[in-house]
């Protein structure tokens, strides 16, 4: 499993990917 910090960073990256997908 990821550490708390990695989970936060991954969550932010995941949100960015989702937003980019929505823009597409």
VOKE-39350 format. One record per atom (N, C-alpha, C): x, y, z; residue number from 1; atom name. Coordinates in Angstrom, 3 decimals. Atoms other than C-alpha are relative to their C-alpha. Example, Ala and Ser with C-alpha at 12.3 -4.5 7.8 and 13.67 -1.06 7.14 Angstrom:
<node X="0.890" Y="-1.190" Z="0.000" seq="1" atom="N"/>
<node X="12.300" Y="-4.500" Z="7.800" seq="1" atom="CA"/>
<node X="0.900" Y="1.200" Z="0.000" seq="1" atom="C"/>
<node X="-0.820" Y="-1.190" Z="-0.060" seq="2" atom="N"/>
<node X="13.670" Y="-1.060" Z="7.140" seq="2" atom="CA"/>
<node X="-0.770" Y="1.090" Z="0.730" seq="2" atom="C"/>
! end
This chain:
<node X="0.861" Y="-1.199" Z="0.000" seq="1" atom="N"/>
<node X="0.000" Y="0.000" Z="0.000" seq="1" atom="CA"/>
<node X="0.893" Y="1.244" Z="0.000" seq="1" atom="C"/>
<node X="-0.757" Y="-1.260" Z="0.031" seq="2" atom="N"/>
<node X="1.049" Y="3.622" Z="-0.439" seq="2" atom="CA"/>
<node X="0.028" Y="0.626" Z="1.385" seq="2" atom="C"/>
<node X="-0.045" Y="-0.735" Z="-1.271" seq="3" atom="N"/>
<node X="2.072" Y="5.874" Z="2.404" seq="3" atom="CA"/>
<node X="-1.024" Y="1.125" Z="-0.073" seq="3" atom="C"/>
<node X="1.000" Y="-1.075" Z="-0.037" seq="4" atom="N"/>
<node X="-0.212" Y="8.720" Z="3.485" seq="4" atom="CA"/>
<node X="0.354" Y="1.081" Z="-1.028" seq="4" atom="C"/>
<node X="-0.401" Y="-1.059" Z="0.945" seq="5" atom="N"/>
<node X="1.808" Y="11.248" Z="1.465" seq="5" atom="CA"/>
<node X="-0.159" Y="-0.474" Z="-1.444" seq="5" atom="C"/>
<node X="0.130" Y="0.515" Z="1.366" seq="6" atom="N"/>
<node X="1.935" Y="9.022" Z="-1.615" seq="6" atom="CA"/>
<node X="-1.466" Y="-0.075" Z="-0.402" seq="6" atom="C"/>
<node X="1.436" Y="0.088" Z="0.299" seq="7" atom="N"/>
<node X="-1.811" Y="8.443" Z="-1.384" seq="7" atom="CA"/>
<node X="-0.530" Y="1.385" Z="-0.358" seq="7" atom="C"/>
<node X="0.468" Y="-1.372" Z="0.298" seq="8" atom="N"/>
<node X="-2.384" Y="12.220" Z="-1.304" seq="8" atom="CA"/>
<node X="0.464" Y="0.403" Z="-1.393" seq="8" atom="C"/>
<node X="-0.525" Y="-0.381" Z="1.316" seq="9" atom="N"/>
<node X="-0.108" Y="12.809" Z="-4.299" seq="9" atom="CA"/>
<node X="-0.713" Y="-0.793" Z="-1.094" seq="9" atom="C"/>
<node X="0.663" Y="0.827" Z="1.007" seq="10" atom="N"/>
<node X="-1.674" Y="9.895" Z="-6.187" seq="10" atom="CA"/>
<node X="-1.426" Y="0.481" Z="-0.208" seq="10" atom="C"/>
<node X="1.378" Y="-0.490" Z="0.105" seq="11" atom="N"/>
<node X="-5.147" Y="11.233" Z="-5.398" seq="11" atom="CA"/>
<node X="-0.044" Y="1.268" Z="-0.839" seq="11" atom="C"/>
<node X="-0.013" Y="-1.256" Z="0.770" seq="12" atom="N"/>
<node X="-4.228" Y="14.655" Z="-6.765" seq="12" atom="CA"/>
<node X="0.240" Y="-0.303" Z="-1.468" seq="12" atom="C"/>
<node X="-0.294" Y="0.350" Z="1.389" seq="13" atom="N"/>
<node X="-2.730" Y="13.121" Z="-9.905" seq="13" atom="CA"/>
<node X="-1.223" Y="-0.642" Z="-0.635" seq="13" atom="C"/>
<node X="1.176" Y="0.676" Z="0.523" seq="14" atom="N"/>
<node X="-5.799" Y="10.903" Z="-10.335" seq="14" atom="CA"/>
<node X="-1.074" Y="1.022" Z="-0.347" seq="14" atom="C"/>
<node X="1.011" Y="-1.030" Z="0.274" seq="15" atom="N"/>
<node X="-8.089" Y="13.955" Z="-10.089" seq="15" atom="CA"/>
<node X="0.362" Y="0.765" Z="-1.262" seq="15" atom="C"/>
<node X="-0.432" Y="-0.734" Z="1.201" seq="16" atom="N"/>
<node X="-6.008" Y="15.766" Z="-12.705" seq="16" atom="CA"/>
<node X="-0.295" Y="-0.827" Z="-1.241" seq="16" atom="C"/>
<node X="0.245" Y="0.875" Z="1.151" seq="17" atom="N"/>
<node X="-6.258" Y="12.773" Z="-15.053" seq="17" atom="CA"/>
<node X="-1.490" Y="-0.016" Z="-0.315" seq="17" atom="C"/>
<node X="1.456" Y="0.031" Z="0.214" seq="18" atom="N"/>
<node X="-10.025" Y="12.638" Z="-14.551" seq="18" atom="CA"/>
<node X="-0.448" Y="1.303" Z="-0.644" seq="18" atom="C"/>
<node X="0.391" Y="-1.305" Z="0.572" seq="19" atom="N"/>
<node X="-10.352" Y="16.365" Z="-15.268" seq="19" atom="CA"/>
<node X="0.436" Y="0.066" Z="-1.459" seq="19" atom="C"/>
<node X="-0.481" Y="-0.026" Z="1.386" seq="20" atom="N"/>
<node X="-8.241" Y="15.998" Z="-18.423" seq="20" atom="CA"/>
<node X="-0.917" Y="-0.863" Z="-0.858" seq="20" atom="C"/>
<node X="0.899" Y="0.877" Z="0.748" seq="21" atom="N"/>
<node X="-10.468" Y="13.123" Z="-19.485" seq="21" atom="CA"/>
<node X="-1.325" Y="0.699" Z="-0.270" seq="21" atom="C"/>
<node X="1.271" Y="-0.710" Z="0.183" seq="22" atom="N"/>
<node X="-13.554" Y="15.302" Z="-18.965" seq="22" atom="CA"/>
<node X="0.147" Y="1.053" Z="-1.091" seq="22" atom="C"/>
<node X="-0.231" Y="-1.040" Z="1.013" seq="23" atom="N"/>
<node X="-12.038" Y="18.090" Z="-21.071" seq="23" atom="CA"/>
<node X="-0.014" Y="-0.642" Z="-1.390" seq="23" atom="C"/>
<node X="-0.005" Y="0.707" Z="1.272" seq="24" atom="N"/>
<node X="-11.458" Y="15.549" Z="-23.829" seq="24" atom="CA"/>
<node X="-1.438" Y="-0.374" Z="-0.284" seq="24" atom="C"/>
! end
